[in-house]
């Protein structure tokens, strides 16, 4: 099968769940099928890494037009601000997918007589609303209009009007794409139900796998009451989670346990996250070569997510390391976890703080939840089983069903 992967998010370096998922698709599918990757590069560093992707097949790298010069940035924003108002699309769609990207996807599909186009993110397919002669699938890493709606619902009054406009524009454009493509791939059954209710023709849930042999619990538990959060802070839900935790939850934990510390780990921390590192007992690492020492060295992994949708790879990863996870209903959504057995789910600042304090005070309970969490991941998210199911989805559910 000849596949064109339309991926506006350049997948290297690997610093987020969407990139991990895309690279796994390329790795597994390129073993048996012909891959043509069309992507967008936004820096000299990304351009230099493009050759590393050629192991999967042909790579067509489109330069982001608004990154060339300051003049390009101004003109690009002015032009697409006008176009977004005329079409009713959110500005994110234009910055994620320049016109040259959409043209390149159509061009490669025609040139190689593609059997299938895979669109990574809904906005990658905005330039394809009139359709292609080949099959078209679109991957929803999360259902963005749900995330935008939750942004609006959790925002202070002064921000709600602007966030509501963004939510409504995103929902309108995203649902148009959902109804246009032949099949939508989601990462949870809950998201599949959502996109079908929005008018998608078909929806298939993708597996999320993790190498449980590489991700292992520590040989001995640290005595330090250390908390950890791992995320890519270019993704707004992670920023919201850490600001909420640091401002409203962590001080309550410190009142009960003055030795408690927090490691905020991950790429692209914005200024407001870096400023948290100036506070007592909080460390902001930025990108790290390996998250294992931080997860293995923590007593508890926190995931205080208030917005977002889709499966949370950070939670699966922490559980694979045997860390007890305290999260919210948003964080655990669609994962099939059981509160009090393999995870702790808490809502509101007071309840979240109390849940963390309880686990810090009860090491045996924390250890039991951590072990149960790892068992859940081993049984439900092994990389080998996920890879086999991924091939099955493309070769049977999508291709043999002729989408």
N, C-alpha and C positions, 0 to 999 in steps of 0.2 A: 504494500500500500504506500502511496506517495502522500505525505502529509506536509502542509505548510503550517508552521507554528507562528502565529501573530502575537508576539509578546512585547508590549510597549515598555515593560519594566525590565531593564537589562539585568540578567540574573547573577552577575558577578560584581563585587565579592558577595558571598552568601551571608547575608546578615538579616534575614527575615523569613517568615514562614512561606510567603508567596514564592520567593526565590527557591527555597528548598523544594517546594512542591513542583515548580516548573522544571528544575534540573532533574528531579527524579523521573518525571514524565519523559524527558529527553533521553535520559540514560536507559530506561527500560524499553521504550518504543524503538529507539535507534538500533537495538540489537536485532530487530526483525524487519524493520520498515525503513523506508527512505524519508529522511527528515530535511526540510528546508526551513530554517529559522529566520524570521524577519523581526528585528528588534530595534530599539532606539538607544543611541549612546549620548550621554549628556556631559562627558568630560574626556580629557585626554587619557586619563587612567582607564576609563571604560573602553575606549578605542583600543588601547594596548592589550586589554584582556579578551577582545573579541576572538582572536585566533585560538584561544583556549576552548572555545565552544565548537570549533570545527571537528572535534572528535565525534560529535553527534551528527554531522552532516553539513550542508551548505549554510553559510551565515551571511545574511544581508543586513548590514548595520547602517541605519539611517541617523544622521546627525540631527539633534534637536535644534530647530531653527532659532528658538529664543535664547540659546546659549552662546551664540557666535560672538556678538558684540553688544555693548550697552544699547546701541541704536536698534539692533534686532529685537532686544527685549522690549523696548518701548513700543515699537511698531507692532510686534506680535501681540502684545497685550491689548493695544488699542483696537487692532483688527478683530481679534477674537472676542473682545468684550462686546463689540457691536454684533458680531455673528451669533454669539451666545444669546443675546437678547432677541434677535430676529427668530432664532430657532427654538428658543426656550430651553437650551441645554446648559448645564452647569459649566463653569470655566474649567474645572478639573478635566473635563473630557478633552478639551483642546490642548492643554498642557501635557496630558498623558499621551495623546495620539496626534501628532502633527499630520497635515494632509499628505506629506510625502510618504509617511508610514503606510497609510491606507492604500495609496497608489502602488507602493511596492508589494504589498500583500496581494493585491489583485493581479499585478504583473507576474509575480512568481507563480501564483496558482495557475494562470493561463499558460505560462511558458513551460511548466513541467507537467501540465495536464493533471493537476492534483486530484486525488480522490477525496481528500478531506482537508478542511481548514479548521484549525483549532485556534480559537480566540481566547487569549488570556486576559481576563477582566472584561466587563460588559462594554466599556467605552472603546475597546479595541475593534468592536464590530460596528461602531456607529457609521463608518464609511461604507458599510456593506448592507445597508437596509434594503436595497433592491435585489440582493441575493446573488449567488454564484451558481454555476452549473454543477459544482461538486457539493458534497455534503458539508455542513457547517455546524460545528459544536462550539459552545462557549462555556468557559469555566468561571464560575462565581466563587472566588476565594472567600468572599462573604457577600451577603445581599446588602449592597451599599445603602439603599434607601432606608433599610431598617436601622443601620448605624446612624445615618443622618437624622432620622426621626428621634433616636435616643439622644443624640447630641442636643437637639432642640428641647427635648423633655427635661434634660438635666442642666440646661443653661440658666444663668442668671437673667433676670427680666430684661436688662439692657441689651442682651445679645440675642434674644429669642426671635426677633423679627427677621434678622439677617439669616439666622440658622434655619428658620422656617422656609424662607425662599430657596435656600440651597437644598433642603430636604425635598420640597415639592418639585423643583427642577430635576433633581436626580431621579426621583421616583418616576417622573414622566418619561425621561429619556431611557432609563434602565428598563422599564417595562416594555417600551417600544422594541428594544433589542431582544428581550426575553421572548417576545411573540414572533420575532423575525427569524431567529436561528432555528435549526432543525432539532437540536437537542441541547439541553442545559446540564452541565456537570456541576454538582454542588459537593460540599464537604461534610454535610450532615443531612440526615433524613428530614430534620425540621426545615432546613433551607429548601430541600426538594419540594416539600409541601407548600412552602411560601411561593416559589416560582411557578408552580403549577396553578396555584390560586390566582397568580398574576397573569395567567394566560399562556405560559410556555407550553409548547406542543408535547415535549417529553422531558423528563428529568431523571438523572441517574446519580446516585451518591457515590463519590469516590472514596477509596480507603485512605487512611493516613497511617503510614508505617514509620517505625523507628527501630534503629539497630540496638536491640536490648542487650546484645553481647558487649557492645562498646559502651553503652550507658548503664553503668552498674552502681549500686549503692556503695558508700564508703566502707572500708573494713571495720572502722570503729566510728561511733557517733561523737561529734564535737560536744564538749561540755558548754561551749559558749552559746548564749541565747541569740544566735545570729539569724537574721531573716534575709531572703534574697528575692529579687524580682529580675527576670531576664526578658528583654524585649527590644524591638527596633523602634526608636523614638521618632522616626520619620512617620510613624503610624500614630495618628492622633489618640486613639483609645489608650495607648500605653502612656502617653503624656498625662492624659486625664486621670488615669489610674494612680500614677505616682504622686501627682499633685494632691489628689484627694487623700491618699494614704498618709503622705508626709504631713499634711496640714491638719487633718481631722482624726486620724486613727493612731498614727505612731506616737503622738504625745500621750495618749491614754495608755498605750502599752508601756511606755517609759515610766509612767507614774507607778505602775504595778511592778515593773522590773527595770531598774535603772541601768542594768548592764546590757539591755537589749540593743542590738545594732542592726543596721540595714545596709545591704549592698544593692545598688541600682546598677545593673549590668546591661550593656548593649550599645548598639551603634547609634550615631546621629543624635545625641542628646541636645536639645535646644537650650538656649540660655536659662529658661525657667527651671529646667531639670538640673543643669550644671550648678545653679545657685543652691539647690538642695544640698549639694556636697559640702557647702560651707557650714551647714548646721552640725551640731554635736551628734555623734553616733550614726551619721549618714555618710556613705561613701558612694560617689558616682564614678564608675570605672571608664565609661566610654566603651568603644569596641575592644574585645579581648580575643586572642587567638584560640582560646578554648574555654567554654563555659563550665567544663567538668569540675575544676577546683572550686568554683563558686557554689555550684549546686551540692557537691559532696561535702563542702565545708559549712553548709547551712543546716540549722535545725528545722526550719520551716520555709517552704516556698509560698509566697503570697501571690495572688492574682486578683487584686481588687478592681475588677473591670466593671464599669458602669455603662459603657457604650460598646458597640461592635456587634458582630454576628459571626457565624461560621465556627469551625472547630478551632480550639486554641492550642496550637502546637506547643507553646511554652508549658502548658499544664501537663500534656502527655510526656514531654521531655523530663520535667521535674519528677513526675511519678515513676518514670523509668529508672531514675536515680534513687528511688526509694524515699523521696522526700514527701512528708505529709504536706498536702496543699490546702490552703484556706483560700476560698474564692467566693464569688457571688453567683447568683442564678444566671446572670449574663455570661460569666466565665465558664460555667458548667453546661450551658445550653447545648442540647443536641448530642451530648457525649455519652449518655447512658450511665453516668456515675450515680452512686448512692451516698447521700449525705450521712455522715457519721460512720460509714463503713470504709470507703476508699477515698474519701474527700470530705472536707468540711465546707459547707455552704452557709454563708452569713450575709444578711442584708443590713445596710445602715452602718454608720461609723461605730456606734456603741457595740453592736452585736459582732462586728468584724473584729474589733479590738478584744472583746471578751473571748472569742474563739481562739485567737492567737495566744492570749494570756493563758488560757486553759491548756493548750498543747505545750507551751513552755513549762508549765507547772506540772505536767503529767507526761514525763518522757516515755513511759510504757505505752500510754495511749497513742502518743505521736508515732512511736515506732510501729505499732500495730496498723495504724492507718497508712503509714508509708509502705509497709510490706504489702498490704492489701491493694494499694494503688499500683505498685509495680506488678503484682500478679494480674491485675486488670489489663495493664498495658501489654504484658507478655501474651495474654490470651486473646486480646482483641486488636492489637496494633503491631504485630510482628512485621518486619520489613519484607520477609520472604512471602508471607501470605498477601501483603498489600501489593507487591509487585505482580504476583500472579493474577490478582483480581484486576489490576490496572490493565494488563494485556487483554484480559477477558472482556473488559468494558469496551475497549476500542475495537477488538476483533469480532466480538459477538453482539454485545448490546447495541453498539453504535454502527459498526460496518455491515455486519450481516443483516442487521435490521434496516440497512440503507437509510439510516437516520430519518 
